[in-house]
Amino acid sequence: MKIGCYIPEQISSVFYSMAGDDCSLHHDLEKLTPKQQVDHAENQMLTCALQVALVGLGKRIDYVSMAEQFEDQIWSALLSHYLQMFKRVGLESVGSENLSYHPLDNFYNSVSRNLPEVDLVNLYMISGSNSVLHQNSHALEISRNTNSKLHFSDHAPGAGIPVPATKVFRKRGIQEGEADEFFSKNPKGLMVKLLGLAGARNVFPAATVKDCLESIAEYDNDLEVLLQEIIDTDRFKEMTVDLTITPKDIRISNVRKILFAGGKWVGNYIASDLVVTDRHHEELMRVGEYARSHGHVSEEGVNCGVDYFIDGDEVIVTEINARWTGGLFPAEFLRKLNVKKPAIAFFDMLPIDQISLLQSFQSDHLYTADEKNSFGYIPMGFCPFNVDIDGTSNAFFWQIVTGDFESFVNARKKTLPDGAFPTADLILAEAL
């Protein structure tokens, strides 16, 4: 049995074991700040949607480890519905008999005691929390380096990778005025980037030194803070790709455009009209070679996400993610289903008492290859938690809409009451 972070396209039997790994890569989970504790718990919750998606992406002979919350009656019934939807849409998927359930706070220890007989154990990333599985300190060091924003900022220029103007300071140094000049040269502010956590929880803008210090007030004075120029999005378009890296080859497995609304990430746009020019390809291959040179590689293939901005042939690379990415999941759904229409993948929320209505909507509008349908709906995952928002109990859902997104929004309004899927409205109004 081999244990690592491999690309999805494996013919061998695979046990997928993925939980909220990002924070434990750089931090001791027993010593998190209050904000880190909240962010880590939210990340664990959202990771559960990825576990459901892995059921859809896997093969009949594969296995998936899942949070024990999926065993609760309401979520167990919904998971069964999703398994039916995966089969109806045309996915082989993992059988219910090959699912196992584990407490999130002790996830990998529990998994380690119940490993099935498979060829590969596939992790979201090599991290501290799943060390009980991989038991490879060298692999952990490679993962820490290649996933580190600080390491990338130090080494990327030497590899010929075009990156934004970047400086790293200790919090103490920022307090003592060391970053004042860098802020003065960037009057529109700077991006602040910290180690650990996912989903941009550790990346945020700061207009001034004061704003920066207020945002990192809870951290100790030895905290390393990366400050980076803000890319002009009126000029540049933000893109991301996944690379497949082996000892002999580097290839682009998918291309996505990042969608923003209200200043926040709201989803990914995936379509055939997103082309990688020869110049872009050259720079992206350089990034892949960089990751491989730092040890992020395997014979089975590993995934590496690259976030970058383009304006014509100009490319600026902001960071790499030497792991599975959130965009890899929908890209794989679309690849497996051979979807040709443009697609948008996004998280959204729905009041708990509307779940049965959503199930009917999913069933009625489930994706088919029929070109006559204006849109198709592909359910990917959900989080098995009640989240109270303004006195209403909600759950989060992850989905792909193919074809005409406005038709989807209009159909949703006819079927689901007000309050369902508000992010879809934002995407339609602003991101598109």
N, C-alpha and C positions, 0 to 999 in steps of 0.2 A: 504494500500500500504506500503510495506517494502522497504527500500532503503539501499543498501550496496554493498559489493564486493563479489559476489557469483560465484560459478563454473558454467560452461556453461550448464551442464546437468539438466535443470529445466523443469518440466512438466507444471508449472504454466505459465501464460502469463507474458512476460518480456519486459521491455523497456530498451534497451541498450543505455547508454549515456556515451561515453568515448572520452575524448580529451586529450591534453597535460597536464597531472596532476602532473608530478613528481616534477617540480620546486616549485610549490606552496605548496608542503607538508612542506618544511623547510624554504621557503623564501617568503618575501613580493614581489609580482610581480611588484609593483611600485618602488622597490628599487634594482633592479638587476644591476649587473655590465654590461658593454658593451658586454663582452663575454657571460655572462649568457643570455642577451637579444637575441643574435644571436642563441645560443644553444636552448633556449626555443622556438623561432620561428621555428627552424628546427624540433624540437620535435613535435610541433603542426602540422606541415606539414606532417611528417611521420605518425602521429596518424590517419590521414585521410585514409591511407591504411588499418588500423585496422577497421575503420568504414565500409569500403566496405566488409571486411572479415566477420564482424558481420552480414551483410545482408545474406551472404552465410550460416553462422552457425546457424542463428536463425530459429524459426518455423514460420509457416504462421500467427499465432496469435500474434507474437512478433512485436516490433517496434524498429527502430534505429534512433537516432539523428545524423545528418551529417553536415559537414561544408557547408556553403552556396555556396562555390566555385563549388560544384557538380551541381549547377543549370545552370552554364555557358554551352553554347551549345555543345562545344567539349567534355566536361566532362560528361554532361548529356547523350549524345549519347553513350559514352564509358560505363557509368554505366548501361545503358539499356542492352548493350552487355554482361556485366558481369552477370546481372540477368539471361539472357538466358543461359550463360555458366553454372551457378550454377544449373539450372534446368536440363540441358542436362547431366551433370555429375552425377546427382542423388540426389541432395540436395533439401530438402523441401524449404528452404530459406524464407526470409521475402518479402512480396509483396511490389511493388512500392508505393501503396497507404498508407503503414504504415511507410514511410520515411518522416522525417521532416528536415528542413534545418535552420542553425543558424550561426551567425557571430562568427568566432573563438575567437575574442578578447572579446566577451561578451557571450560566449557559454552557460554556465550553467544558467545565468540569463535569457537568451532567452528560454532555455529548460524549466525552472521552470514555465514559463508563458503558456506553451503548453503541460502539462503532460497528456498523454493518460490514460485511465482507465485500469490499469494492476495490477497484484498481486505484482510484483517485479520491482524495478528500479535497474539495474545492472551497477555498476561503475567499471572502470578500477582499481581504488583504492580510498579509502577515502582520500581526500586531502583538502587543503585550498580553491582551486578554486571552488570545487563543494559543499562547505559548504551550499550554498543556497538550495541545494537539501536535504542533509542528516541532517543538523541542529543538529549535535550531536558532541559536543565538546569532550566527552569521547571517542567516536569512532575515532575522529581525533587524539587524543593523543596516542591511541593504534597504529594507523597507523604510526604516526611519530616514535614511539619507535621501532616497529617491522621492519620498513623499513630503520632504521638508521644503517649505517655501524658502527658508533661510539658506539651506544647502543649495537649492537651485539658483538663488540670486547670486551666491558666491561663485558657482562653477559654470553656469550657463554662458557668460560672456567669453570665457576661455575656450568653450566648445564652439564658438561662432554663432550662438543662438541669439537672435535679436530680442532684447527684453526692455521693458520700460526703465527709466531712471529710478534707481532703487538705492536706499541706504538702510542699514541696520543699526539700531541703538539699544542700549539698555534703558529701562524705564528711568533709572537714576540719571542717566545722561540727558534724557529728554527734559527731566525736571531741572537740570543744571544748565539748560540752554543749548545743548549740542545740536538739536534739530531745528533751531530757530531759523538758521540760514536756508535750510532745505525747504521749510514752509514758506519763507519769504520769496523763494524762487518759483513757488507753485501757489500763486494766490487763490486758485480755485480749490485748494485743499489737496490732501493726499489720501491714498488708500492705506489703511492700517491692517496688517496681517500678522496673526499670531499662530503658533504651533498648536495642532490638535483641533478636534471637532470638525464636523462636516456640514454641508449645506450652507456655506457662507456664514456660519455662526461666529467664526473667528476672522471674518473679513468685513470691514466697514469703512466708510469714508469719514474723514475728520477735516473740517474746514480750517481749524487753527490748532496750535499746540495745546491750548486749553481744552478744546474738544477731545483731542487725543488722550490727554491725561485723565479727563473725566471718564472716558470709556474704559480705561485700564486701571481705574482707581483701586479695585479689589485685589490686584496682583502685587506681588512683592517687587522690590526695587531691582532685583536681578533679572526680571523678565526681559527677554529679547523681543524687540518690536521691529518689524519690517515696515518701512514707509516707502510707498511707491507712487509715482506720478499717476494721475487719473487720466485714462485714455479718453479722448474726445469722441463720444459716441455719435455726435452729429456727422463726424467724418468717417469713423471706423465702424465696421460691423463686427460684433462679437460672435465667434464661432467656436466649436469644439469638435474634436475627432477622437475616435478610439483607434489605437494602433495595436496590431498583433505582432509580438516580438518573439522570434525564435533565434537560435544561434546562427541560422543561415539566412534568415529573411526578416524584413520589416514591411508590413503592409497596412494600409488604411482599411479598417473594417467598416466604418460608417462615418458620416459627416452630419453635423447638426448645427442649427442656428439657435442661439439662446434667445428666449423671449422674455421681455421685461414689461412690467406694468406697475405703476405706482412706485417706481424706483426699486422693485424687487423682482427676483427671478420667479417666473410663473409657469415655465414649461420649456419644451424643446420642439422645434420645427424640423421635421425630417422629410426630405423630398429629393427627387432626382435632379431638380434644378439647382441644387447646392453643389457646385462643381469645385474641385480643387485644381487650380491652375498649376502649370509646370513649376512656376516659381514658389507657390505655396507648398507643393509637394516636396520640393528640394529642402525647404526649411523644416517641414514636418519630419522628413526622414532624418534630418540632422538631430532633431529632438529624440527620435527613436534610438539612434545610435548612441546618443548621450545616456539614455536610460540603460541601454544594454551594456555600455562600458562601465556603468556603476553597479552591474550585477543583476539588473532586473531582466531576467531571461530564463527560459526553460525550453526543453525539447517539445513539450506539449503546447507551448505558446502561452504567453502571459499578456494581459491587457494593460494598456497605458493610455490614459486620457490626456489630451493636450488642450488647454484653453488658450485661444489666441484671437487677435484682432487683425482685420484685413482692410486695406484701402487700395484698390487696384492690385498691383503686385507687392505692395508693402505689407509685411507681416511683423507683428509684435507678439511674442509669446509671453503670457503672464504667469502660467504655472503648469506643472504636470501632476497627474494623479496616477501613481504606479499601482493600480488596483482596478477592480471593477468600478465603473462609474454609474450614476443614476441613469444616464442616457444610454448605456449599453443595453439595459433591459428592453426598453421599447424598440431599439434598433434591432435586437434579436427577434422579438415578436414579429416585426415587419419582415425581416429576412426569412424566417421560417414560414410565414404565410404568403410570401412572395407578393406583398402589397406594392402596387405601382403608384397609387394615388398619394398626394401629399398628406402628411399626418402630423398631428400635434399630440404630444404626450404631456400630461399634467396631473398634479395632485389637486384634489378639491374636497370639500366637506359637505355633509348631508346630515340633517337631523335624524337621529336614530329611529324615530317613529315613521320615517319615510323609506326604510330599507326595502320593504316589500314592494313599494312602488318602483324603486330603483331596479330591483330584480326583474320586474316586468318590462321596464324600459330597456334593460340590457338584453333581455331575450328577444324583444320585438325589433331591436335595431342592431342586433349582433352582426358583425362584419361578414360579408360574403364577397366573393370576387365578381358579383353581378355589377356591371358598369351602370345599370339603370338606377341604382341607389345613389342618392345625393351625398350620403355620408354613411359610414359604418362605425360601430362602437366595439372596441376591444377591451374588455376588462382585464386588468393586470394584477391588481392587489388591493388590499385594504388593511387598516390597522385595527386590531381587536380591542379597542379601548373606547370608553365613553369620555368625551372631552366637553366640559361645560363652557359654553361661550354665550355670554349675556343671558344666562339662565336657561339655555336650551342645550340638551345633550346631543352632541354631534359625533360623527365618526369620519375618518379621512379615507378617501378612495383614490386609487391610481388607475388611470385609463389612457387609452389612445383613441382619438377620433380621426378617421380617415375621410378624405374628400372635403366637402364644403362645411366648414366649421360653423358658419352662420345658420345653416340648416339644422345642425345639431342643437345649437342654442335655442332655436325656435321650437324644435320638437321637445326639448327638455322642459321649456316653459309650459307647454300644453299638458305634459304628463306629471311633472313634479311641482309641488307648491312653492311659493316664495321662500327663499332661504336655502334652497338646494343649489349647490355648485356655483357659488358667487365668483370664483376665480375664472370660470368660463366666460362670464360677462366681461371681466377685466381684459381677458385675452382678446375677445372680439372687439372691445372698445378701444384698446390702446396698443396691445402687442402686435396686432396684425395691421 
